[in-house]
Amino acid sequence: MEWTGTPCDVETLTDLRTQWDVIRHRLAREVNRSCGVFVPTGTVLDPHSRVGAAVLRTAAARDVDPYHLAAAVDHVWQEARLLYHETLHARQEARRRTGLTPAQMARWENAGHDASSWPGLDDVAAALVEELPALGLQADPWSAAGNTTPDYGAHLWRLLRDADDRLPTKHDPDILNRAADLVADDPEGKAWEGPMTFSTQRFEAYLARHDIPWPRLVSGALALDDATFREMARAYPAEIGPIRDVRHTLSQLKLNDLAVGRDGRNRCLLSAFRSRTGRNQPSNSAYVFGPSCWLRSLIQPEPGQAVAYVDWSQQELAIAAALSQDQAMMDAYRSGDFYLTFAKMAGAAPPDATKLTHAAVREQCKVVALGVLYGLSEQGMARRLGVPLCHARLLLQHHKEVFRTFWTWSDLVEIEGMLGCRLHTVFGWPMHTALRTNPRSLRNFPMQANGAEMLRLACCLATERGIQVCAPVHDALLVEASIEDIEDVVVQTQGVMEEASALVLPGFPLRTEAKIVRYPERYQDPRGVQMWETVQGILAEVSTDIPF
C-alpha cells in the first residue's frame, strides 16, 4: 500500500501551495462574514491606552468594526510614516539647496521682503519639481487664476516656512478619520488587511449570541483544544464546523508537508500497529487522509482509472453487538439502520418512522449509540446534542434499558482491564493497563482494536488476491482499477472485507458500502465539500489577481 500510494491532483495542489498564504487570509475573511471571530493578527485593543480608547470611540461614532479600524489605523499610519520620512528628507534637501530655514525666512519677511526677492529661488524651485517629487511641487494650487505658469518659487516658500515636521500619532483625528473612511469603503479589508487570528473574546460573544453552551476549564476559561472543537462541531455543524476548519487551517495545516511525489501519488509511512489499539497511525500532515477532510478532494484518479472508497457500515456498533452477544443490538444492526431501529426500540419513534419523518430523533440516537462505545458522559452527550442534561440522561437510560446485555459486557470489560491489568483482541493484540488508565479507553478498546484487526486482515486478503489497495482509512479501503474493471474490483473488495469481518466475528459478517470515483471526477468527503468549494472560489479569485 505504501508503494502504491493514493493518486492526487498535483496541479491543484501546486496552485494551493503557491497561493496558500493569500488563500488562508481570504478564507478567514470569508468565514468571518457570518461569525466575526477572526481579527487582524497582532491587533490589540486596550481601552485604557490613548490609541485604543480613540479607536473605540471612532468605531462607535462611525459604526465600524473596531478591530478592522485598528488594523486600518495601523495601515494609514504606516503610509503616513513613509510619506513623512520622504517629505522630511525632501524638505531638508530643499533647505540646503536654497539656504532657507524658518528663522531665516521670518527675518526676511520682517525686513519687508517676500519669496519673489530671494535670490535664485524660482530656478531652484523649478529644478526641485523633478528632483524631489516628495515635496509636492508638481501641482501648485496657489497659482494665480488664469496664469498658465505655476509659481513654484512661492509654493516652495510656503512649504519651507512651515516648521511643523512632526510625525502624526496613531490617535491623530486625521489618521483615525482616514482609517474609518477606508473601513467604510472596504469593510472586509481586502485592500489593506493582512493575516487573521482567532479571537477568544470574539468567539465567546459569538457563542452567547447563538446560545451555544461551551465546555470550560477548571479556571472558567473556554476549552479551546481541537478535541473540544471537533466534538462541538458535530453538535453544531453549521455554526462551529466552518470556524474549526479555518482555525485549524490558520494554525496547523501545512500543505508543504503533504507527501505527494512527482508522479502525483501520496505516499508515507503508514506506521502499522503504532497506536495502543493496533491501528495504523500515519502522520496527519503527510497523509492525505490526515488533515482537514476538505483536502481529501485532492484525490483524483489518473486518466482511464478509477478509485473506490469501500467501508464497513457501522463497524464499531457491529463489533460491540457481536462481542457482547446482545441480541437486541445485533437485530438493530441487521435491520440496516441501527439508529432508527434503536429509536423505535426505545419508544422515541413510532414503528412506521423513517429517516425523513424522524431525522432529528434518529440523529440524537446516533450520537447516543456511538457515544456510549467510548464512554461519553451524559454531560458530554448534552453538549454534543445541544439539549438539557435531563434529556441526555433520559436518552442514555433508554440505551441501557434496550441493550442491557451490552452494558453488562461493557462493565465487565472495564473491570477486567482494571483488575486483570490486561485486555486483548480476538487474535491476541494486548493492551496493558495501569492505575491511571482511563476507564473510557478500556470500554472502547474492543471496538477499536478488533476493528484494527479486521482492517489488517482485509488489507492482506485484498493484496494477496491482486486488488490494488491505495490506502487503509480507519474502517475503509481505497482501491484502484481501470474504469472498465472498477465495478468488478469493488465486488471483490466487498467480498474480502466481509470475509475479514467473519474471521474476527464468526457468524456475524459486516455489511459494506462503496463509492466509486471515475476520472475526471475527484473524491469528496461530504463534510468537506463546502470548504473545498470555498477554497476553490478563493483560488480562482486569486489567480485572476496575478498580473501576466
N, C-alpha and C positions, 0 to 999 in steps of 0.2 A: 504493500500500500504506500509506503514511503517512497518507493521507486516510481510508482505510477503517478501519484500526485493528482491534484484537482485542477482542471482547466479553468483559466481565468481570463478575463478581458483585459489584456495588457495595455491596450491603447487608452481605455478609460482610466485605468489605474495610474498610468503615466500622467494623464491630464490632472487627475486628482492630486497627485503628489506635487506637480508643478505649481498648482494654484491653491495648495492646501491652506496656507496662512490666510489668504483672502477669503476662501470658502468658509473657514471656521468663523471668521469675524462676521461675515454676512449671514451665516447660519444662525448665530446668536441673535442678530438683529431681527431675522425673520421670525424666530420663535418668540422674541421679546414683544412682538406686536400684540400677542394675546396674554402674555404672562407678566412682562415687565420686571423680571427678576435678575436680569443681567445688566451690569453697569460698566461704563468705561474703565478699563484697567488702570489702577493707580489713582483713581479719583476718590478723594476722601473729603467728606463734607463735615467740617467741625463747626457747629453753630456758635461756638464761643470764640472762634477766630474772626478777624476782620473780613477776610475773604469769604469764609464760609457763611457768615451772617449776611454779607452783601449779596452773595449768590442766592441764598434762600429768600431774601426779601425781593430781589428782582424776579426770581422764578415765580413767586406768588403773585407779584404785580402783573407779570406778563403772561401768566398761566402756561408755563412751560415746565418740562421735567427738570428738576434741579440738578440731577446727575449729568444730564445731557448739557445743561447750561454750564456746569462746572468744566466739562471737557471742552466746550466751545470757548469758554473764557481762556482756558489754557492755550487753545489753538490761536485765538485772536491775539493774546498777549505775546506768544512766541513770534507771530508775524510782526507785531509792533516792535518787539525787541530787535529782530533782524533789521527792520527798517530804521530803527533808532541808531543802531551802530553804523549802518551805511550812511545815514544822514549826518550823524555826528562827524564821521570821518570826512565827508564831503565839505561840511562847514569849516572844519579845521584847515583843510587844504585851501578852501576859498579865502579864508582869513590870511593864511600865509602868503597866498599869491597877491592879494590886494593890500595887505597891511592894515585891514580894518578889524578893529576889536570893538566891542560895545562901548568901552570907555573912550576910545579914540573917536568913535562916531558921535558920541554925546558931546565931546568938546568941539568937534567940527560943526555940529548943528547949533550949539550955543554961540558960536562965533558968527552965525548968520549964513552959513553955507548949507548946501544940500548935495544930493548924490551927483547932480549934473556937473558939479565943480571939482569932484575928486579926480585927480589925475589918472587917466587911462582906464577908468572903471568900465566904460562901455565896451572897450576892446577885450578886457579880461573877461567880462561877463559873457560876451558873445562866444569866446573860446570855451568857457566852462559849460555852456549848454551841452556840448557834445562830450567833453572830457569828464564831467561829473553829473551824470543824469540823476543821481540821487538827490541833488539839490532841488529838482523840480522846476527848473527854469524854462523847460520846453514850452509850457503854456503859461502865458503871462496874463492873469485875469485883471491886472491893473492897467493894461494898455488903454490909451485914450480912445474914446469912441470914434470909429471911422479911421483910426490910424492902423495901417496895414503892417507897420514895422513895430514888433514888440519892443518895449523899453526894458531890455534885460538888465541894464545898469540899475534902474530904480527898483526892479524886482529883487535883485541881489542885495541891494542896500537894505531893503525891508527885512529880508531873511536874516542877514547878518546882524541887524540891530537887535533882534530877539535874543536875549541872553539865557532864556529858559531851555536848557538842553537836558532836562530831567526825563528819565525813562518813566512812563506811566505805570502805576501799580495795577495789580490784577483787580483790585476793588475800585479802580477809577470808573466813574459813571460812564465815560465814553466807551471803555473796554466792555463793561457789562451790557450796555445797550447794543453795541455792535454784535456781541455774542448772542444776545437774546434775539436779534434780528436773524442771525444765522440759524438758530434753532427753529424759529418760526418758519423760515423758508425751507428748512431741511430737518424735520423733527427726528428722523432716524439717523441723522449724522452720516449719510453715505459719502459726503464730500470731504469730511474732516475727521470723523471719529475713528479711533484705532481699535485695538483688541478689546474684547469684552470679558468680564469676570462675573462669576456667580456672586450674588449679594445675599447674605443670610438675612439681613434686615428686610430687604425687599421680599424675600421668599416667605418670611414669617407673616408679612402683611398680606401676601397673596393667599396663603393658607387660611387666614382669617376671613378674607373676602369670599372665599369659596366654601367656607365652613368645613374644612378638611382636618380631622384630628390627626396629629402627627406625633410619633413616639419621641420622647425626650430622655436625655441622660439624667443621671442622679443629680447633676448640677442644675438641672432645669433647662439647659440649652437643647436646641433641636438636635436629634440624632441625624447626622448628615453623611453617614457612611453609605457606600454603594449598595450594601445588602439591604439597608432600610429603604433606599430609593427603589431598588428592584421590587421589594415587597409591596411598597405603596403604589408603584406604577401598575401592578397587577390589579389593585383595587380601584385605582383612578387612572385608567389608561389615557383618557383624553386630556386630563389636567396635568398629570405628573409625568406620563410617558415621554412627551417631547422634551421636557425640562431635563429629565435624566439622560436622554440621548445626547443633548447638546452639552450638558455638564461633563459627561464622560468624554465627548469629542474634544472639548476645550482642554481638559486636564490630562487625559490619559492616552487617547488614540494617536498612535504614531504610525502613519502609513508606510514609512520607510522600513519599519520592522517586519512588515508583511512579507513572508519569504516566497516571492514569485520569481522564478528564473526567466532566462531569456526566451525559453520555449513556451512561456505562458502557463507554467504549472506551479501550483502552490505545493511545496514540499517542506516538511520539517520533521524533526524527531517527534514521534507520537508518544513517547515516554510510557510504554506499556507497563502496567502494574504500579505506576508511580503513586497513585492515591491509596489511602488506607483500605478502601473498598476493592482495590484491584483494578479500578478503571484506568483507562488511558488518561494522561494529563499533559497534553502538548502545550506549548507556550501560547498564551492568549493573544500575544501580539504578533506571533509569526504564523499562526494557524488561521486560515480564512474563516473557520467556524468559531474562532475565539473572541474577536472584538464585537462591537455592536452588530446586531443582526441585520441592519440595513446593508452592511458591507458584503453580505452573502450574495447580493445581487451582482457582484463582480464575477460570480461563477457562470461561465458560458461555454458550452461545448464547442469544439472546433468544427469547421465546415464538414458536413456529411456525418457528423457524430451527434450523439445524444447522451444525456445523463439521466439517471432516475434516482430519486430520493425515496428509499423504501424503509419504512419504520414500523415498529411494533405498535399496535393500537393499545393504549392504556397499559403499557408493560408493567409498571410498578404495582398497579392495582391488581393485575392478574397474578403477579408473583405473590403478593400478600394473600390473595384469596386461596391460591393453591397450597402454599406453605402452611397456612393456618387451618386449612381444610374447613373453612367457613362455607357451608353450603349456600347460604343466602348471598354471600359475596360472590361465590362462583356463578350462581344463577344470574346475578346482576351483571357480571362480565359477559356471560354468554348471551345476554339479551341484545347486545350490540350497542347499547347506550347506558353505561353504568350509572351516570349521574342522574339521568331522568328516572331510571328504574329505582335508584335509591330514594329519590324524592317521592315516588309513588309508595314505596315500602314504608316510608316514614310518615305518610299521610300528608305530606306537604304539597302534593299534586294529585289530582284525580286520576283514575285508571286510564282515561282517554286522553291524558295530557300529551302534548307533542313539544318538540323543540321550539316551534313557532308560538304556540299558545302559552307556554310557561318557560320562556327563555330566562327570565330573571331568577326564578326558583331553581332551575337547572344549574345556572352559574353559581349560585350560592352553595348548592350541594356539591358542585365540582370542587370548590375551594375547601369545603369540609373534608371530602373524600380523599383529596390529595394531601391536605394539611396534616391529617392525623397520622399519615405514614411517617412523618418526621417529627411528630410530637408538637405540632403547632398548638399553642395555648389558646384558651378562649379569648384572652386579651388580644393576642395576635390575630386571631380569626375575626374579632370585631373590627380591628383596624383595617384588615385586608378587605373585608366586606363593606366597611363603612356603615355598620349597624350598631345599635346599642349592645352593651355587654350581655344583657339578659337574653337578647335574641341569639347571639353567638353561642351562649351557654345552652340554649334550647336546641339549637342545631346539633351541637356536639352530643347532647343527651340522646337525640334521635339516632345518631350514628351508633352510639353504644348499645342502644336497645335493639336496633336492627341487626347489627353484626356482633353479637355477644361472643361468639367463638373466636372471632378475630381479636377482640380486646383481651380475652383470656390468654391467647397465644402471645400477643404483643407484650403483656405484662410479664409473662414467663421469660420472654427473650431478654427483657431488661434485667430481671432477677438473675438469670443465668450469666449474663455478662458481668454484673456487679459482683456476684458471689463466686462464680467459676473463673472469672478474670479472662475469659476467652469465648469468642463466638467464631463460627466458621460457616462457610457456604456448603452447598450440596456436594461440591467436588473438593472441599477442604481448604479453601483460601481463608486464613485465620485473621482475626483482629484481637489483639491482646488489650485488655482494659486495665485501668488504674483508678486510684481514688478520685482523680479529677476528671475522669471520662464523663462527658455529657450524656445523661440518660437518653436524651432525644436521639443522639447519634447511634446508640445501641438499638433503639427501636427501628431506626431507618436502615441499619446495616444489612439485614437480609434482603431487602428490596434492591438496594444499590449494588451490593456485592454479587448477588445471583444474577442481576441484570448484566453486570460486567462479564460474568462467565458465559452468559447466553450470547453476548455480543462477540466475545473471543471465538467461541465455537462457530458462530455464523461466518465470521471472517475467514477462519481456517477452511471450513467446508466450501465456501464460495470460491476461494482462491484455488483450492485443490481441484475444483470442477471447471476451471477455466474462466470464471467470471472475473472481469477486470474491476476490482474494487478500488475506488479512488480515495475514499476516506471513511473511517468509522465516526459516527456522531452520536454519542451517548446511547440512544436506543434505535439507531438507524444506520443504514449503509448507503453511501453514494456510489453507484456503479455506472459504468460507461460502456457503450457499444455503438455500432453504426446505427443510423436512423432505421435501416431496414430490420435490424436484429434486436432493437431495444426492447420491444414488447415481449419477445421470447426470453430475453435475459431477465426481465422483470419477473416473469413467471418462475424461472429457475431460482432467482434470488428469494422470492417469497417462499418457495419450497424449502430452500436451505434454512431460512430463518424459522420456519415452522418446525423443521427437524431439530434445530438447535434448541428451541424452546421446549420441545418434548423431551430432549435429553436432560435438561435441567429440571423440568416439571413433568415427570412421566404421567401420561393420561390427561394432560391439560395443555394442549398446544395453543399458542397465541395467534391471534389474527394480525395481519399486516395490511398496510396501506401504501400506495405508491403514487408518486407524482413524476411524470416524465417531462423532460425539458429537451426539445429538439432545436438544433441550430436553425436560425439565428436567435432563438429565444434565450433568455437568461433565467437562472434560478432566482426565486424571490421568496423570502420568508414573509408571510402576511404581516408580522409585527413590524417589519422594517420598510414596507412598501412606501408609506407616506414620507418617511425621512429620505429614502433613496430618491424619490421624485423631487423633493425639495432641494436636495443637493444637486441633482442633475439640472434643475432650473437655474440654480445659482451658477453652476459651472458654465452653462450656456451663456448666461449674462456676462460672466467674467470673460469668456472667450471673445465676445463682441467688443469688450473694452480694450482688448490688446491691439495696439497700433501695428499696422503692417507697412 
